Amino acid sequence: MAKGLETHRERQKKLSLLGKDLTRRSRAKCELCTTSGVALSIYEVPVAPKDPDLAHVIHVCDACSSQLDKPKSIQSSHWRVLSETVWSEVPAAQVLSVRILKHLAKTEGWAQEILESAYLDEDLTTWIEEATIA
């Protein structure tokens, strides 16, 4: 088996161990769009630490996940809820919300307005700047 595949499987196994704590924290809702009653998956917010950490993962629904995986397919109307998510108590959700808003702000005035009203501490700002939505 290829070393990269083995490493990936090991990481996925470690991530799955965070499932119960993540479900408890998210209350079984997507931590970006707040949808409930749908299948959720674990999404690691880049730049992730060497070992998976609850502070760097969020629960996302398929609609959010598919758009995050293919930024060119982002539907701006789906992300209007980020006006609330940007104030989340979960730092990883805040970071990803701001990254998405920055991506959308290139063409959407409402996204820029949300960004202008958001307050983020220095550590989150640094984390936000470490990666972008392509």
N, C-alpha and C positions, 0 to 999 in steps of 0.2 A: 504494500500500500504506500502511496506517495506521502512523504513527510508533511506536506502542506495540508493534505486531506485529513491526515491523522490529527494534526494540530487543530484544524477547524472543528473536527468532531469532539475533541477534548474540550474546546472552548464552549461549544454548544451544550455539552453535558454540564459544565460548570454553570452556565447561564440558566439551564433548566432547574438547577437547585435553588435559584432565587425565586422561582415561580410562586410559592405560597406567600412569601413576604410581599412580592410585587402585587399579587391579587388582593391581598389585605390592604396595601397602601392605595391601590387604584380603585378599590371598591368594585372591581370587575367592570370598570369603565375605561374607555380609551382615554389616556391622559393628555391627548391633544384636542380631540373634538368632542369628548365627553359622551360618546355614543355608548349605550349599554345594551346588553342582550345579544351581543355579537361575539364571534370568536376573536380573541386577542392574542397577539404575539409579542414576544420580547424584542425590543429595539434598543440596540446599544447606541448611545449618542456619542459620536466621535468628538474628540480623540479619547478612546477608551483606555483605561489603565491595562497593564499587563495581565492582571487577574481580574475577571469579571467582578463587578461591584454594584450593589443595589443603587448606589448614588449615581451611577452612569447609565442606568437602563430605565426604560419606561414601557408601559403596556400600550400598544397601538392596535387599532382595528385594521382590517384589510384595506379599507378605503384610504386611510392615512399611509399605511405601509407601502402600498403600490405607488402612490404619488411621491413618496420619499425616495423610493427606489428608481423612479423615472421622473426626475424634476421637469422634464419638458412636457409631461402630461398633467402638471399641476392645474387643478381647477380652482381658481381664486375664490369662488363662492363657497367652497367647502371649508375654507380657512378663515372665514370671518369670525369664527368662534375664538380665534387667537387673541381677540381683544380681552377675553377673560383668562385664557391659558397663560398669557404672558405674566400674569400675576400669581401663578401657581405657587404653592408651597414646595413643590418638587423642583429643585434646581435644574435637573436634566430636562424637564418639560419646558421650563423657562428658556433655557439655552436653545433648544430646538425650535421653540416658538419664534424667538427673535431671528434665528437663521432663516426660517421660512418667510417671516415678514420682510426681512431684508431682500430676499429673492423676489417677493411679490411687489415690493415698493418700487421696483424698476418700472412697473407698468400700472400699479394700482395706488391711487392717492390715499385710500382708506388705510392701506397697510403702512404707509409713511406716517400718517397721523397717529396710529397706534404706537409706532416706534418712538415718535417724538414725546409721547406721554409716558413711556415706560421708564422705570427707574431700576437699574441693576447695579449690584455692588461690583467692586473691582475684580474679584475672583471670577464672577460669572462673565463679565466683559472679556476677560482674558480667555476663558473657555470658549466663548462665542467666536472669538477671532481666530481660534486654532483651526477651524474648518468652516466650510460653507456648503450651501445647497448648490449643486452644480448648475 
